């Protein structure tokens, strides 16, 4: 039972940030929490944003204003021509919240490395499985793309009636290292499902992007010019032996 804990919740406040950042009175907390859920669900199911490749939605609240940060692989699809997509999304959210006067600010952020994002990798695998592509081929392609994007490790697990088998099973493929027990490890995790003609397949993706010291940037890899301590000690010992032979 060692690896059953959620990788994101395990690292909140260490290497992971909360997706919703606001403060409210105790009696209003359930209402605002439900609003956050409805906002994210609306964006995830919007037909106009189906092909936008949305990786994350961050929500902040200031007084009576809502600030949304949408991380997407295709910002042009979200923004639309002349900002029409943003205005349509804002109007839809105001209607959803039954408050046409609610101020909603929407910031669109492009995902830097699309092939290294766990959400986008999971959605890609799900789309391919729904098209009846072999799961081994899909997983291998996703891992190769992630490795080219520069990740240090990746693990993809698929569960269900794989390739239409009569008995459901679970298979996973891992490349590199994925240290789930290391708190300072930057683990990007996502779970999604694929609707196939044989039933539902569960997809889990873990992406290891390197170790992070809280409050600092990612730990830099040791330089090739810096020699390990043991090698330096061996060189000093060899120099000492040479001097003793000279004497």
Steps between C-alpha positions, in 0.01 A plus 500: 500500500802726475412686180127553545511863616414774251828653374358854482330510839810345658713797384264795551694785652834340413532472123132531401267801533128502564285535188261735684641790698253704704373556852136507612288489810399157623136536394596602143774243452273217365333739255829627355646151489199384298547799268859394434385150411230629264745739330755226434232258383357762262840568345577127469169424324476811280472391137691805377797403720496130418816520288674771703712256701428656839746373760394690812264768632615712796243709687563805719241722667539862605192660659224439243738432211604162359835457326549193282833380368452247221807301397454367150701348219311708240438853630361613164203264536414642842550866410322478165504754221531847648438367850156364413574171675584673828183710489286196423657307788452791740133536404445127543657501847293801608187319389613185680546692826168686457679832537538702178678778689769274648846615396696213346855548376642229277874460440613249239844343550667277243646170623876515446558126445188332369648150486617526864162586653323209671149628417573538130679164487203328663250663266712402199510136613123502563424640154717238331346215700150618404612472137582133569877539470705236683569617855864387492565706188328806647688479829833452323439806279398715798810399696731571206348846454539573872864392496568732206340779704766452768320329789711297742248220536147398402259222589173424318249245629195375310229286664196322358419270209818573310469440125156347564620218726233304687669547837596848616858557608745776584824569315749782536817618332769708669809669361750687712441550872174599668575547875151509650635490859720809459314811612730742318443315171290699252242236402230596251207257529174457311218245481244476221280243328447384143156394375557200272257252345623240751445720804681768696879501521676680785817693420752627755804710413795591724764742366820572695641840405788519747557577867399837640613664824199681655522871424774454240536400140563145384822346620762538230679192377868478602735649244715268293809707594448444874673177600344272761650511848624143482687567177665808653608296803649233273695765308634653823606156623675430169685834516612422856630158392693658211667746736596224743659304216702803396643536848 
